[in-house]
Structure formats: C-alpha cells, structure tokens
Amino acid sequence: MGLHPTPTSVLKLRGTYNTTIHKERKDDQFPTIQTDSPLPAPASLSEHGERTWAMITSRLLAANVLSEIDLPLLEQALILQDELDVVKEEIEHVRKKKKKTQQDYQRWYKLNSQLTRTLTIYTSMLARFGCSPSDRAKILSTATLVQSRTDKKDKDENPILAILEDSEDV
C-alpha cells in the first residue's frame, strides 16, 4: 500500500495543484462553502472557542478549502481545546498547593495523563486541517516560491497569500 495522497486543499494552499496531474480526485468532489459572511459558531463552544472558530473558519473560507463535511471535526477540535484549558488549570491548582497529599499526587498524575491523551487527539484533528508543525513549515516554505510565481499575477488569485497577509495583521 502506497502513501496517502496529499489532500487537494493542501495542494491548492501550497500552490502545487495541477489540473492535469491531479484530475478526478475524490476529495475534490466535496463542495467547498461559498460565502462572504462568517459562519456562526456552534452553541457547544465556549467564548474562547467561538473566537477561535471565527478566526479559523474565516481563513479557511478565504482559502476556499472549507467544506460542510469539515465543520463537525473542527467543532470537536475546539471542544477539545476547551478541555485542554480546563485540565491545565486543574494541574496548575494542584501544583500550587504548598502541602501536597498522596491524593494530590495521584490526581496530578491522572490529570497529566488526561492532558497527554487529549492533546494527542487534538493535534491529530488539527493536522487534518494542515495545522501540524510540519504542514505549517511546508506551507510557509512554499509561500516564497508561490510569491515569486504570483508577482506577475494578481495577489487575490492565490489563497495562501491572503492567509499569510491576514496573519501578519493579527
């Protein structure tokens, strides 16, 4: 069994998508969301999750790579992000205690174990959206190449440049 092919959306972000080479791809058959208005955040998200939802979805919409099928996974990833914040606060609470009991140490170990499991699932989910460190490095390294290619073209044609310019404003 060979390697999994790079998703079409990632190829488009990198500027390496070629219609003759990458024709009739199954993952390209999912329609992307076409809207200029921001997507409403799900009710299950916290206030911080809603802000993150707005930032991520606006950038994915600008790159024209967000599909309806991605929304539940993105929602679950942001719920896990909230869970990570809660676990970190509990770990910090136990750590700050001056006098720790055996129960405190057991709780601390369980919380660290929960943090590791949740973080593993969270990073796995975000990697599907091109948010892993290796994906970011690939996208940023090709941004210079894409920039040199698009100097002759209109910048609005390249979604990665729109994302990179937006991130500088934040």
C-alpha positions as a Markdown table, in Angstrom:
| # | Residue | x | y | z |
|---|---|---|---|---|
| 1 | Met | 0.0 | 0.0 | 0.0 |
| 2 | Gly | 1.4 | 3.4 | -1.0 |
| 3 | Leu | 1.5 | 6.7 | 0.8 |
| 4 | His | -1.8 | 8.6 | 1.2 |
| 5 | Pro | -2.1 | 11.3 | -1.4 |
| 6 | Thr | -1.8 | 14.9 | -0.3 |
| 7 | Pro | -5.3 | 16.4 | 0.1 |
| 8 | Thr | -6.4 | 18.6 | -2.8 |
| 9 | Ser | -7.0 | 21.5 | -0.4 |
| 10 | Val | -3.4 | 21.3 | 0.9 |
| 11 | Leu | -2.0 | 21.2 | -2.7 |
| 12 | Lys | -4.1 | 24.3 | -3.5 |
| 13 | Leu | -2.7 | 26.1 | -0.4 |
| 14 | Arg | 0.9 | 25.2 | -1.4 |
| 15 | Gly | 0.2 | 26.4 | -5.0 |
| 16 | Thr | 1.2 | 23.0 | -6.4 |
| 17 | Tyr | -2.2 | 21.8 | -7.5 |
| 18 | Asn | -2.2 | 20.9 | -11.2 |
| 19 | Thr | -5.4 | 20.0 | -13.0 |
| 20 | Thr | -3.7 | 17.7 | -15.5 |
| 21 | Ile | -1.8 | 15.7 | -12.9 |
| 22 | His | -4.4 | 15.8 | -10.1 |
| 23 | Lys | -7.6 | 15.3 | -12.1 |
| 24 | Glu | -10.7 | 13.4 | -10.8 |
| 25 | Arg | -9.6 | 13.3 | -7.1 |
| 26 | Lys | -12.3 | 12.1 | -4.7 |
| 27 | Asp | -11.5 | 14.7 | -2.0 |
| 28 | Asp | -12.0 | 17.4 | -4.6 |
| 29 | Gln | -15.6 | 16.3 | -5.1 |
| 30 | Phe | -16.8 | 17.7 | -1.8 |
| 31 | Pro | -18.2 | 21.2 | -2.5 |
| 32 | Thr | -16.5 | 24.0 | -0.6 |
| 33 | Ile | -18.6 | 26.5 | 1.3 |
| 34 | Gln | -19.1 | 29.6 | -0.8 |
| 35 | Thr | -20.0 | 32.6 | 1.4 |
| 36 | Asp | -18.7 | 36.0 | 2.2 |
| 37 | Ser | -20.3 | 36.2 | 5.6 |
| 38 | Pro | -18.7 | 34.5 | 8.7 |
| 39 | Leu | -20.0 | 31.1 | 9.7 |
| 40 | Pro | -21.9 | 31.1 | 13.0 |
| 41 | Ala | -20.1 | 29.3 | 15.8 |
| 42 | Pro | -21.8 | 26.1 | 17.2 |
| 43 | Ala | -23.6 | 26.6 | 20.5 |
| 44 | Ser | -21.4 | 23.9 | 22.1 |
| 45 | Leu | -18.3 | 26.2 | 22.1 |
| 46 | Ser | -17.1 | 28.4 | 24.8 |
| 47 | Glu | -16.4 | 32.1 | 24.3 |
| 48 | His | -12.8 | 31.4 | 23.5 |
| 49 | Gly | -13.8 | 28.6 | 21.2 |
| 50 | Glu | -16.2 | 31.0 | 19.4 |
| 51 | Arg | -13.3 | 33.4 | 18.8 |
| 52 | Thr | -11.1 | 30.6 | 17.5 |
| 53 | Trp | -13.9 | 29.3 | 15.3 |
| 54 | Ala | -14.3 | 32.8 | 13.7 |
| 55 | Met | -10.6 | 33.1 | 13.1 |
| 56 | Ile | -10.1 | 29.6 | 11.7 |
| 57 | Thr | -13.2 | 29.4 | 9.5 |
| 58 | Ser | -12.6 | 32.9 | 8.1 |
| 59 | Arg | -9.1 | 31.9 | 6.9 |
| 60 | Leu | -10.2 | 28.5 | 5.6 |
| 61 | Leu | -13.1 | 30.2 | 3.7 |
| 62 | Ala | -10.7 | 32.8 | 2.3 |
| 63 | Ala | -8.5 | 29.9 | 1.0 |
| 64 | Asn | -11.7 | 28.3 | -0.4 |
| 65 | Val | -10.9 | 24.9 | 1.2 |
| 66 | Leu | -13.6 | 24.6 | 3.9 |
| 67 | Ser | -16.3 | 22.1 | 3.2 |
| 68 | Glu | -19.5 | 21.2 | 5.1 |
| 69 | Ile | -18.0 | 17.9 | 6.0 |
| 70 | Asp | -15.2 | 19.6 | 7.9 |
| 71 | Leu | -17.4 | 21.5 | 10.3 |
| 72 | Pro | -18.2 | 18.7 | 12.9 |
| 73 | Leu | -14.5 | 17.8 | 13.1 |
| 74 | Leu | -13.5 | 21.4 | 13.6 |
| 75 | Glu | -16.2 | 21.8 | 16.3 |
| 76 | Gln | -14.9 | 18.8 | 18.1 |
| 77 | Ala | -11.3 | 20.0 | 17.9 |
| 78 | Leu | -12.3 | 23.3 | 19.6 |
| 79 | Ile | -14.3 | 21.5 | 22.3 |
| 80 | Leu | -11.1 | 19.6 | 23.0 |
| 81 | Gln | -9.2 | 22.9 | 23.1 |
| 82 | Asp | -11.5 | 24.0 | 25.9 |
| 83 | Glu | -11.0 | 20.7 | 27.7 |
| 84 | Leu | -7.2 | 21.2 | 27.5 |
| 85 | Asp | -7.6 | 24.6 | 29.1 |
| 86 | Val | -9.6 | 23.2 | 32.0 |
| 87 | Val | -7.1 | 20.4 | 32.6 |
| 88 | Lys | -4.2 | 22.8 | 32.5 |
| 89 | Glu | -5.9 | 25.0 | 35.1 |
| 90 | Glu | -6.6 | 21.9 | 37.4 |
| 91 | Ile | -2.9 | 20.8 | 37.1 |
| 92 | Glu | -1.8 | 24.3 | 38.0 |
| 93 | His | -4.1 | 24.3 | 41.0 |
| 94 | Val | -2.6 | 21.1 | 42.3 |
| 95 | Arg | 0.9 | 22.3 | 41.6 |
| 96 | Lys | 0.5 | 25.5 | 43.5 |
| 97 | Lys | -0.6 | 23.7 | 46.7 |
| 98 | Lys | 2.0 | 24.2 | 49.4 |
| 99 | Lys | 1.4 | 20.9 | 51.1 |
| 100 | Lys | 0.5 | 18.0 | 48.8 |
| 101 | Thr | -1.1 | 14.8 | 50.0 |
| 102 | Gln | -0.9 | 11.4 | 48.4 |
| 103 | Gln | -4.3 | 12.1 | 46.8 |
| 104 | Asp | -3.0 | 15.3 | 45.3 |
| 105 | Tyr | -0.1 | 13.4 | 43.6 |
| 106 | Gln | -2.5 | 10.8 | 42.3 |
| 107 | Arg | -4.8 | 13.5 | 40.9 |
| 108 | Trp | -1.8 | 15.3 | 39.4 |
| 109 | Tyr | -0.7 | 12.0 | 37.6 |
| 110 | Lys | -4.3 | 11.4 | 36.3 |
| 111 | Leu | -4.6 | 15.0 | 35.1 |
| 112 | Asn | -1.3 | 14.8 | 33.2 |
| 113 | Ser | -2.3 | 11.5 | 31.7 |
| 114 | Gln | -5.6 | 13.1 | 30.6 |
| 115 | Leu | -3.8 | 16.1 | 29.2 |
| 116 | Thr | -1.5 | 13.9 | 27.1 |
| 117 | Arg | -4.4 | 11.9 | 25.7 |
| 118 | Thr | -6.5 | 14.9 | 24.9 |
| 119 | Leu | -3.5 | 16.8 | 23.4 |
| 120 | Thr | -2.8 | 13.8 | 21.1 |
| 121 | Ile | -6.3 | 13.6 | 19.8 |
| 122 | Tyr | -6.5 | 17.4 | 19.4 |
| 123 | Thr | -3.3 | 17.7 | 17.4 |
| 124 | Ser | -4.4 | 14.7 | 15.3 |
| 125 | Met | -7.6 | 16.5 | 14.4 |
| 126 | Leu | -5.9 | 19.8 | 13.6 |
| 127 | Ala | -3.4 | 18.0 | 11.4 |
| 128 | Arg | -6.3 | 17.2 | 9.1 |
| 129 | Phe | -6.7 | 20.9 | 8.5 |
| 130 | Gly | -3.0 | 21.4 | 7.7 |
| 131 | Cys | -2.2 | 22.8 | 11.2 |
| 132 | Ser | 0.6 | 20.4 | 12.2 |
| 133 | Pro | 4.1 | 21.9 | 12.6 |
| 134 | Ser | 5.3 | 20.0 | 9.5 |
| 135 | Asp | 2.3 | 21.2 | 7.4 |
| 136 | Arg | 2.9 | 24.8 | 8.5 |
| 137 | Ala | 6.5 | 24.5 | 7.6 |
| 138 | Lys | 5.7 | 23.2 | 4.2 |
| 139 | Ile | 3.1 | 25.9 | 3.5 |
| 140 | Leu | 5.4 | 28.7 | 4.7 |
| 141 | Ser | 8.4 | 27.3 | 2.8 |
| 142 | Thr | 6.4 | 27.2 | -0.4 |
| 143 | Ala | 4.9 | 30.7 | 0.2 |
| 144 | Thr | 8.1 | 32.3 | -1.0 |
| 145 | Leu | 8.0 | 30.1 | -4.2 |
| 146 | Val | 4.4 | 31.0 | -4.7 |
| 147 | Gln | 5.1 | 34.7 | -4.1 |
| 148 | Ser | 7.7 | 34.6 | -6.9 |
| 149 | Arg | 5.2 | 32.9 | -9.2 |
| 150 | Thr | 2.4 | 35.3 | -8.4 |
| 151 | Asp | 4.4 | 38.6 | -8.6 |
| 152 | Lys | 3.3 | 38.6 | -12.2 |
| 153 | Lys | -0.3 | 37.8 | -11.4 |
| 154 | Asp | -2.9 | 39.4 | -9.2 |
| 155 | Lys | -2.4 | 38.5 | -5.5 |
| 156 | Asp | -6.1 | 37.8 | -5.0 |
| 157 | Glu | -5.8 | 34.7 | -7.1 |
| 158 | Asn | -3.5 | 32.9 | -4.5 |
| 159 | Pro | -5.3 | 31.9 | -1.3 |
| 160 | Ile | -2.1 | 31.3 | 0.7 |
| 161 | Leu | -1.0 | 34.9 | 0.3 |
| 162 | Ala | -4.3 | 36.1 | 1.6 |
| 163 | Ile | -3.9 | 33.9 | 4.7 |
| 164 | Leu | -0.3 | 34.9 | 5.3 |
| 165 | Glu | -1.2 | 38.6 | 4.9 |
| 166 | Asp | -4.1 | 38.2 | 7.4 |
| 167 | Ser | -1.9 | 36.5 | 9.9 |
| 168 | Glu | 0.5 | 39.4 | 9.9 |
| 169 | Asp | -2.3 | 41.7 | 10.9 |
| 170 | Val | -3.3 | 39.6 | 14.0 |
